[in-house]
Amino acid sequence: MSQVTEHGGGVWSIRVPIPDNPLGHTLVHVLDTDRGPVLIDTGWDDPASWNELADGLTALGTSVRDVHGVVITHHHPDHHGLSGQVREASGAWIAMHAADTAVVRRTRESEPGTWLDYLARKLAAVGAPEEHTAPLRAARTGRASTLPGLRSALPDREIVPGELLDLAGRRLRAVWTPGHTPGHVCLHLEEEHPAGLPGHGRLFSGDHLLPGISPHIGLYEDPDDATATDPLGDYLDSLERIGRLGVAEVLPAHQYAFTDAAGRVRELLDHHEERLTGLLRLLATPLTPWQLAERMEWNRPWDQIPYGSRTIAVSEAEAHVRRLVKLGRAEAAPGTDPVAYVAV
């Protein structure tokens, strides 16, 4: 596939690689405005990724120095990683939803060891074995300082849900879609589709709505907040909100552009309902979230899932358990430590 794709109407996408990741790349979208190009996401903080972003902009007849602004769909490093370098090179502003800005600020202000200790405690509490938590404690020195996202750029502008962004000559409205992260936003380009496709404009969907992948829905991590959040419930509500927009085309941050957003929303809603129903069958006997993750269906057998991916998987399992508890379909089994859950 070409590195740069034209989508018409002053919109392009640039394939920016993600090192050592099966997703392969992030689609950084370039939106032409009367004040210069605006980027939607920037890609992973890596020299090869930076070069691809810069080369892509050059191919469009512009450069990083000309970038006017950066709009971030969410704080993950494959989306926000290069934002600081873009700002340093161009003086561009960076905009993000307040909930994800809070994550960036909290991460920057915390010592890496604080996060590793917190994660080790969380994993132990959901039943992770000692061999899984031990490497986190060992990583308090050395490798911890190189973890992605620890020094991500702080935004200078806030994306306010429901409001139009200040983009000269364009109508880009923020739609808050929490779930994948607490501050994830989709961006609705409220302009006629350049090819005349039926529907109401186009949607930059970040990771919220992808054509062939169900995005990871894990827990919102905040060591200072004991509130039992419901990320999966947030995600499902956000999906329905996006389905009602009636957009002509979706421009996601991974894979490829697609139509029939409402159909894809229905597929994802059905997928999660089927998964919740399957988990209830597994919870016929009490299981910790770790034990549940071991028994869930993934894209490969549990014993072939890498270390880091197991941490992500158990977070997703716990998010689904929280949803079942909130719906009154599961509950904590009395006297279990670590806490196990059972279907009601």
Disulfide bonds with the S-S distance in Angstrom:
none
